[in-house]
Amino acid sequence: MISTAIRVARVGSAAELAAAILMVAGFPALMLAALVPSVPAFAAAAAVTYLADHYLHRKGSYLINRLSKVRAGLSIRFLIRQLLLVLLLARLSLADNLIYYGAIACFIAFYGLQAPHGALVQLIRNRRRMPVATRNVDLASRIRIPDAPPRGLLHRSAEKMLHLDLFAVAGILLASQVKSALVGFIGIGITVALATLYVLALVPYVRGRKIPPNAEKVLAAVDDWLAEYKPETVLYFSGSKDSAYQVNMWLDTMEKLESKPLIILRERAILNSLAPTTVPVICVPGGVHLMNLDLSTVRVALYAANVGKNIHLLRVPTIKHVFIGHGDSDKLASVNPYSKVYDEVWTAGRAGRDRYAIADVGVRDDDIVEVGRPQLAPIQTWQGVPEGRIPTVLYAPTWEGWDGNPGNTSVVLAGENIVKQLVQADPPVRVLYKPHPFTGNVSKEAGAAHRRITALVQQAAAERAINTRFIADTAAQAQAKAELERIEARLVQLTGSGGDRGDEAVATRDGLVDVARHEEVARLRAEWNDAYWRSFPSWEHRVITGAEPRLYDCFNVSDAMVSDISSVVSDFLASGKPYAVTDSAEVGVEEFKRNNTAVRAAVILSNSASELGELLGAVRAPDADRLAEDRKELKQYLLGPDEPTSLEQFNTAVANLAVKAETRNVGQQSRDEAALAESEAELANAVPGQRMPAAGDTDGVGAG
């Protein structure tokens, strides 16, 4: 029942739910205490509302946001409490007492200070919001960007300002109890003085050298850096915060480009979610600012998503534009008609080319280039299940999508059946459940099914942990956990604990990457991954969410996978391992394979998952795996050949397209110069006509 209430209230825990109930119930209690009247009861109810409100703000509770939407925001709640305090004084027959007038004057003055405080906070934030935010771009040597105000001044500033009334409220309550106005006026004085000091502390940050340069100077500095750096290949991306993974998957490839790379982002949320990289990054939220940037040296632009904001760069004719996508699958998104706006579309293998031909959406075959998938390099080829270890099966379903198609995900109709059969398999297997991060975002049924699947895996893990058939090497696990702690401590030193990172202006100023540190972090993350898998038994079922361990790390420790139609299936083929795909819409095996290239070497599951035995059989007895050769052929068809490597193919494609762009630009320049020369020649050869007077002409007078 509590878990249901937590979901309905959209709070994160039972403690958060309790705080919400206490805060909501506290205000009627305040009114009742004021009407009775009872100073101790009022003080107790006020303390509850203060503490509950503070706790919910610190937790970032959804309820706080909802209260603001229904005009019961933070300021209103404080005002109501103060008005009820005035009511309490009146009910205590203190309306003729100085403390009564002092309380009213205090709260009027206190709220009078809210306006300049709020205005200053907003002005500081607006002025420190850069028109262009960057990483790995040296702006500090070109413009002066001052330090940010202390975090304590701006972080949750409205809440801090309003809580300064605590001194006045406490003093007034004490004064009404002991019948002495002095203590009340001391509290009032402290509140008004602190609020005034808070306002004055903000003033220096809206004047003088503490103000960052204006947009014009920042943009000029960025153009100056661009002219010096001379970027040649741009990765362009726009999207929501949740789509940051789509650009993150290309960072390693961009770092290994043979031409000068640059990443252009359009949303600050994406910049804040961007993984560490050595590639220069420019975040330009404004379309006009982007179109005014000096990108004259760029020859190739790569697009990882089809979004409306792409038009702001697509309009540049000196650049050749390429759709590279963020995965390779048989979903309709992989053959979006929008793709025909690009000069080229790059696919992993022949399958991508054929998809566009079948879809007939206007993308010409001549404009498609097969470049492989550079991101798949970390995926290891299967060598069979190591001796002495039970097989591991990864269940990695995709999410429900936006359209409600039952064929999008297996989670709703098949997920529980799949997991039940895997955890009950004999001989046993280990289950890793790694759901798509968007699961449950759209469909409540998908969210509920995900929670049930998670519970199944966790229950099976608990039962296996006490089963004497499974023996853990506690010493090895303890050593691995110690390694994890050491690595994590070092990573915190290198990357920070996620605390005060300054504001956008400071992040732009100090955003140059330390290459040595970056390389050490990469090495430590690889060591972390190795230690993570050794920190628990190789037979232990696991639910894996979050960024770490990554999906490809899960591929490498698995011997088989169950998934849905998505790029995950195509990527898993790089391992050569057996896999199964769920026909959740139950269109039938033949139709399913005909419509989805990536499943042609898969075991096809119905929603009952009764076909799982074939997948497990292929894992346990590779010699009897009837689909092994089919997987090899399909891998090359979907992902391209192993040689040359995908990175080599990608770099070649970039270089070839850059040549095409340069050829076009040179040709255009030649035509412009020829047209100008022709125009100048015509002007030089032209003789202005002169009308000679004819015989008998006079100055307009007849000879008469």
Residue, then its C-alpha position, 0 to 999 in steps of 0.5 A: m500500500i505504501s509503494t502504491a501511495i509513493r507511485v501515486a504521489r510521485v515521490g522517491s521514498a517512504a520518508e519523502l511521502a511522510a514529509a509530504i503528508l506532514m507538510v500538507a497536514g501541518f498548515p491546517a494544524l497551524m490554523l487550528a493552533a492559532l484559533v485555539p489559541s496555543v503557542p506550543a501547538f503552533a510552534a510544534a506545527a510550524a517546526v514540522t512544516y519548516l522541516a518537511d518543506h526543507y526536506l522535500h526541497r533538498k530531495g527535489s520532490y515532484l510534489i514541490n513542483r506540483l504545489s507551485k503549479v496550483r499557486a501553493g508555491l514556496s512564497i505562498r506557504f511562508l506567507i500563510r504561516q506568517l499570516l497565521l502567526v499574526l492571527l495567533l497574536a490577535r487571538l492571544s489578545l495582543a493586537d494592542n501590543l507592540i509585538y503585534y505591530g512589530a510582527i506586521a511591520c517585519f513581514i511587510a519589510f521582509y517581503g519588500l526585500q524579496a523583490p530586489h533579492g529575486a531580481l538580483v538573483q535572476l539578473i546574475r544568472n542571466r548575465r552569467r549564462m553564456p550565448v555559447a558554452t564550450r569545452n576544450v576551447d581556449l576562451a580564457s586567453r581571449i576574454r576575461i570570465p570572472d569567477a562565479p558567485p559563491r554557491g551559497l548565494l545562488h543555490r536554492s536562493a529563494e528557499k534560503m531567503l524565505h527561511l530567514d524568517l525563522f528568527a522573527v517567527a521564533g522570537i515572536l512566538l517566544a515573546s507571546q509566551v513570556k509576555s515580553a516584546l523585547v525577545g520578539f524584536i530581537g528576532i525581528g531585527i535578526t531576520v530583517a538584518l540578515a535579509t538586508l545583508y543577503v541582498l547587499a551581498l548580491v549587489p557586487y555581482v551585477r556590476g564592475r569586473k564581476i560581470p562576464p563579457n556580453a554576447e558580442k564579445v563571447l561570440a567574437a572570441v569563439d570565432d577567433w578560436l575557430a579561425e585559429y583551430k580550423p575545424e574540418t569535421v563537425l559532429y552536430f547534435s540536438g535533442s533532449k537530455d535523455s538522448a545524450y547517449q546518442v552523441n556520447m556513442w560517437l565521442d570515441t570515433m570523433e577523437k580518432l578522426e584523422s581530420k580536425p574534429l569539432i562537436i556542436l550541440r544545441e541544448r545545454a542539457i546535452l552539454n551537461s550530460l556529455a561524457p568526457t572527451t578531448v574533442p572541442v565542444i561548442c554548445v550554441p542554443g541560439g539558431v542565429h548565433l550558430m548561423n553567424l559562427d565562422l565555420s568556413t573551414v568545415r567540410v563535413a558535418l555528421y548528424a546523429a539524429n533527425v531533428g528540426k534544428n539540423i536546418h540551422l547547419l544544413r543551410v550551409p552549402t560549403i559543407k557536405h552533410v551526412f546522416i550517421g544515425h545512432g544505431d543500426s536496426d530495422k525500425l522505421a526510424s532507420v529509413n526516415p524520409y528526412s534522410k534525403v536532405y543529406d548529401e550522403v547517408w552512411t550505414a554500417g553494411r549492405a543491409g542499411r543500403d537495402r533498407y533504403a532501397i526497399a523503403d523507397v523514401g527518396v534516398r538515392d543508392d549513390d548517396i549511401v556509403e557503407v562504413g561499418r560501426p566504429q563503436l563496436a570495436p570493444i565487443q569481443t568475439w565469442q570463444g564459448v563458455p569458459e570451463g567451470r562457469i555456467p552460461t550467462v544470458l543477457y536480457a536487454p529489451t528495448w523500450e515501448g516507444w512513442d506509438g504504443n506498437p505492441g511489437n516495440t518491446s517484449v517487456v510487457l507481454a513476454g518479459e516475465n515469461i522470458v525471465k522465469q524460464l531463464v532463472q528456472a533453467d536446468p542446467p542453470v544459467r545466470v541472468l543479466y537484466k539490462p532494460h532500456p533507460f526509457t522503459g516506462n517513460v510512456s507506458k504505465e504497463a511497461g513500467a509495471a512489467h519492468r518492476r515485476i521483472t526486476a523483482l523476479v531477478q532479485q528474488a531468484a538471486a536471493e534464492r541462489a545465494i542460499n543454495t548450497r549448489f552454488i559456492a562463492d569465492t568470498a576471498a576473491q570477491a572481497q579482493a575485487k571489492a577492495e579494488l573497486e573502492r580504490i578505483e572509485a576513490r581515485l576516480v572521485q579525485l580525478t573527476g570530482s564528486g559531482g558537487d560544486r562545479g561552478d556555473e556555465a561561465v566558469a565551466t566554459r572558462d576552465g573547460l580545457v581537458d587534461v589529456a593525461r588525466h583523461e587517459e588515466v580515467a579511461r584506464l581506470r574505468a576499464e579496470w573498474n569494469d573488470a573488478y566489478w564483474r569479479s566482485f560477485p559470483s559468476w552465477e549471480h543474477r543481476v539487474i543492471t541499470g545506469a551508465e555503468p557497466r555499459l551495454y557492451d561490457c554486458f555483451n562481453v560477459s554474456d554467452a547469449m542475449v534475448s532482445d527486441i528489434s533495435s540496434v542492440v541486436s545488430d550490435f550484438l551480432a559483432s560478438g558472433k554469439p547466439y541470440a534470440v529476438t521476441d516477436s511480441a506482435e506475434v506476426g509469425v516467424e517467417e513474416f518476422k524474419r522477412n520484415n526484420t533483417a537482424v533476426r534472420a540468424a536469431v531464435i525467434l521467441s513468441n510471447s510465451a518464450s517456449e522457444l528459449g530451449e533452442l537458444l540455451g542448447a546453442v550455448r551449451a553445445p556450440d557444435a550443434d548450433r544450427l545458426a552459427e554460419d547464418r550469424k557469420e553471414l548476417k554479421q557481414y551483411l549488417l555490419g560490413p567486413d572486418e577488414p579494413t577496420s570500421l574506423e579506417q572505413f569511416n576515416t576514408a569516407v570522411a576524407n572522400l567527402a571532404v574532397k567532394a566538398e572542396t571540389r564543389n567550393v573551388g568550382q563555385q568560386s571559379r564560376d563566381e570569379a568568371a561571372l565577375a570577370e565577364s561583368e567587368a569586361e562588359l562594363a569596360n567595353a561599353v561606350p555610353g551613347q551620345r545623341m548628336p544634334a541633327a541639322g536644323d535642330t535648335d535649342g527647342v525653338g523652331a526656325g520658323 
